[in-house]
């Protein structure tokens, strides 16, 4: 069976700050095809605490969709890859300026 990478608990903000490797860094180091990226989420912890797979606990959450998409890709279905980004909300942008 061919090896694939499923990158879990990915946090783009931490990657931007250099606290974890970026997706590109991981791909360069491992040199295997990317199957999917599961974003860091408290939803996974909640599902784990109640003993339910995230895909059943909250099927609409970002991690559940990422796992479902990865499973589809593994089965040969062409699903667009979604890479989580460190998006800022309106108030983050508005208040994001820091004093020097």
C-alpha positions in Angstrom: 0.0 0.0 0.0 1.2 3.5 -0.9 2.1 5.8 2.1 0.1 9.0 2.5 0.3 11.8 5.0 -2.7 12.9 7.1 -1.6 15.9 9.0 -3.6 16.2 12.2 -4.0 19.0 14.8 -2.7 21.6 12.4 -2.8 25.1 13.7 -1.9 27.7 11.0 -1.4 30.5 13.6 1.2 28.4 15.5 2.9 27.5 12.2 3.1 31.2 11.3 4.6 32.0 14.7 7.2 29.2 14.2 5.8 27.1 17.0 5.2 24.2 14.7 6.2 23.1 11.2 4.2 24.5 8.2 2.5 22.1 5.8 5.2 22.7 3.2 7.9 22.0 5.8 6.3 18.6 6.7 5.9 17.7 3.0 9.5 18.5 2.3 10.8 16.5 5.2 8.6 13.4 4.6 8.3 13.5 0.8 5.0 11.6 0.7 1.7 12.5 -0.8 -0.6 14.6 1.3 -4.0 12.9 2.0 -5.4 15.8 4.1 -5.1 18.3 6.8 -7.1 18.1 10.0 -7.2 21.4 11.8 -6.7 21.7 15.6 -10.1 21.9 17.2 -11.7 21.5 20.6 -14.5 19.6 18.8 -12.1 16.6 18.6 -11.5 16.7 22.4 -15.2 16.9 23.1 -15.9 14.0 20.8 -13.1 12.0 22.4 -14.4 12.7 25.9 -17.8 11.3 25.1 -16.4 8.3 23.2 -17.7 9.3 19.8 -15.8 9.7 16.5 -15.7 13.4 15.5 -17.4 12.4 12.2 -20.4 11.2 14.2 -20.3 13.7 17.0 -20.4 16.8 14.9 -20.3 15.9 11.2 -20.3 19.6 10.1 -17.2 20.5 12.1 -14.0 21.4 10.2 -12.1 18.3 11.6 -15.0 15.9 10.6 -15.1 17.3 7.1 -11.3 17.0 6.8 -11.4 13.3 7.9 -14.3 12.6 5.5 -12.5 14.3 2.6 -9.3 12.3 3.4 -11.2 9.0 3.4 -12.7 9.9 0.0 -9.3 10.8 -1.4 -8.0 7.4 -0.1 -10.8 5.7 -2.0 -9.7 7.5 -5.2 -12.4 10.3 -5.2 -11.1 13.6 -6.3 -11.8 16.1 -3.5 -10.3 19.6 -3.4 -7.6 20.0 -0.7 -8.5 22.6 1.9 -5.5 24.0 3.8 -6.5 25.8 7.0 -5.3 29.4 7.2 -4.8 31.9 10.0 -7.8 34.0 9.0 -8.5 37.0 11.2 -12.0 38.1 12.0 -13.3 41.6 11.5 -12.5 42.7 15.1 -9.1 41.0 14.9 -8.3 43.1 11.8 -9.8 46.2 13.3 -8.0 45.9 16.6 -4.9 44.1 15.4 -2.7 47.1 15.4 -0.2 47.1 18.2 1.5 50.0 19.9 5.2 50.3 19.2 
